[in-house]
Amino acid sequence: MKRLPIARVLRCLPAVLCALLGACNASFVSDFGSNFSIGGTVSGLPGGQSIVLLNNGRDSLTIASNGAFVFGGLVPFNGSYLVTISAQPASANCAVANASGTATNDVTNVLVTCQPR
């Protein structure tokens, strides 16, 4: 059996790795090093009232109307997020669904639902 010189193997290694990643459809490679937004939708918030949400205990967002929201801070690829309620509206109780996970893309499915007290 004939052995290849190590220099030849090392020269071919980048091409082989690229071919393997392409064959595996490794799209995550382009996301590595990216940052992603965390957001979702608020519903049932009483008019004239607001709710304060936190992402990971620090990124604060005050919301004063129903609809879409996005936190100002970003989460790195494979970073964790946890959306919690810091302050409830005066006349409603709100809950968060899809509140936590790992960011591999922009997160848009956090649901904040409020019910009158």
N, C-alpha and C positions, 0 to 999 in steps of 0.2 A: 504494500500500500504506500502510495506516494503522499508525502505531507506537503501542504502549502506553506510557503514562508510566511511568518507572522506579519511582515510588512504588507503583503498582498491582502491578507485577511483584514487587517485594520483599514486599508484603503476601501475595501468593499463594504465594511460594516455600516456606514451611514446610508448607503443605497439600500441595503437589505432591511434596515430598520424602517426606512421610509416606505418601502414596499409592504412590509408587514403591517404597519399602521394604516396604510391606505386600504389594505385588504380587510382589515377589521372595522373599517368605517369609523375610525377613532376621532369623531368630531370634537370630543372633549378636549383634545389638545389645543384647539383654538380658544376654548373658554378658560383654560388654565391661566391665572394671572388677571382675569377679568373681575369686575365688581358688578353687583346686581342690586336692583332696587327691590324694596319690599312694600307691598301695598295690597289693596283689596277694595271692599265696598262696605259702607255703613248704611243700614236701613232702620227705620223706626225711631230715629232720633227726633224728639219733640222740637217743634219750631222755637227759635229763640234760645235754645239751650246748646251746650257743647259737651264733648267728651274728650278726655286727654288719654292718648295711647302712648305706650313706650315700646320701643324695639330693643331687646336685649338689656332692658333696665336703664337705658340712658338716652336714646334718640327719641325725644319728646315731640308729639304732634297733637295740636289742638284742632278738633274738627267741630264745625258749627253747622253743618248741613249734611243731609243724606247724599250718597253718591260715592264716587271713586275717591280714593286717597292713596298717597305715596309718601313714605318717610323720606326725609331729606338725606339721611345717611345711607351709605351703600354697604353691602356685605360682600366679602371676597368669595371667590369660587370655593365651594365646599364649606363655606362658613355657616355657622348656625344662626338662626333667627328665632326670637321668641317675642310675640306681640302680647302685651298685657294692658289692662286698663289701669291707669293711674288715678283718674277722677271720673266718677259716674255723673251723668246729667242729674239735675235736681229732681225731676219727676219720673225717671225711668231707670230700669235695671238693664244693663247691657251685658252681653256675653260675646266671647270671641271664639270662632271656629277656624280650623286650619291655622292655628296660632303659631305653630312651630314647625321647623324642618331644617333642611340643608339646602342652601342656595346653589343651584347649578345653572339657573337662568333667572331672569326677572320673575319675582313672585307676585302674582296678581289675584290670588284666590283666598286671601284672608277675609273672613266675613264677620262683621260686627253687627249684631242684631240687638235692637233695643225694644223693650216692652214697657208700657206704662205701669207704674206702681199702683 
